[in-house]
Amino acid sequence: MNVQTKEELLKEIDKLISYGKEDTTISPDLLAYLSTDDLISIKAKLLKKVNVLSEEDKAWLEQFKKYE
């Protein structure tokens, strides 16, 4: 099982939220307040939104899925 660090999860969430933007949108300071489970949950909720996106957006988001 590949366990991600909080930093890795935050980077992936930031990429999901800041689609099309170059700047970071989430402060790394949040890591002190969020658990790994919180971050995994946030990431999963963002990935669920793929169902309402265009095919182009879906293709872009596929890079964040982890296959076992």
C-alpha positions as CSV (number, residue, x, y, z in Angstrom):
1,M,0.0,0.0,0.0
2,N,1.4,3.4,-1.0
3,V,0.8,5.8,1.9
4,Q,1.0,9.4,0.9
5,T,2.4,12.1,3.1
6,K,0.3,15.1,4.1
7,E,2.5,17.3,1.9
8,E,1.9,15.1,-1.1
9,L,-1.8,15.1,-0.6
10,L,-1.9,18.8,-0.1
11,K,0.0,19.3,-3.4
12,E,-2.5,17.1,-5.2
13,I,-5.5,18.9,-3.7
14,D,-3.9,22.2,-4.6
15,K,-3.6,21.0,-8.3
16,L,-7.2,19.9,-8.3
17,I,-8.4,23.3,-6.9
18,S,-6.1,25.5,-8.9
19,Y,-6.9,24.0,-12.3
20,G,-5.5,26.3,-15.0
21,K,-3.6,28.6,-12.5
22,E,0.1,28.7,-11.9
23,D,0.0,30.0,-8.3
24,T,-0.5,27.9,-5.2
25,T,-3.9,28.3,-3.7
26,I,-3.5,26.5,-0.4
27,S,-1.2,27.5,2.3
28,P,1.1,24.7,3.5
29,D,0.5,26.1,7.0
30,L,-2.8,24.2,6.9
31,L,-1.0,20.9,7.4
32,A,-0.7,21.6,11.1
33,Y,-4.5,21.6,11.3
34,L,-5.5,18.9,8.9
35,S,-5.0,15.2,9.5
36,T,-4.0,12.8,6.7
37,D,-7.6,11.4,6.8
38,D,-8.9,15.0,6.3
39,L,-6.7,15.4,3.3
40,I,-7.7,12.1,1.8
41,S,-11.3,12.9,2.2
42,I,-10.9,16.3,0.6
43,K,-9.1,14.8,-2.3
44,A,-11.8,12.1,-2.8
45,K,-14.6,14.7,-2.8
46,L,-12.8,16.7,-5.4
47,L,-12.2,13.6,-7.6
48,K,-16.0,12.7,-7.3
49,K,-16.7,16.0,-9.1
50,V,-15.1,14.6,-12.2
51,N,-18.6,13.3,-13.2
52,V,-19.8,16.8,-13.9
53,L,-16.8,18.0,-15.8
54,S,-16.1,18.0,-19.5
55,E,-14.2,15.2,-21.2
56,E,-11.1,17.4,-21.4
57,D,-11.3,18.2,-17.6
58,K,-11.8,14.5,-16.9
59,A,-8.7,13.6,-18.8
60,W,-6.7,16.1,-16.9
61,L,-7.9,14.9,-13.5
62,E,-7.2,11.2,-14.4
63,Q,-3.5,11.9,-13.5
64,F,-4.4,12.2,-9.9
65,K,-6.1,8.8,-9.5
66,K,-4.0,6.0,-7.9
67,Y,-4.5,2.5,-9.2
68,E,-3.6,-0.5,-7.1
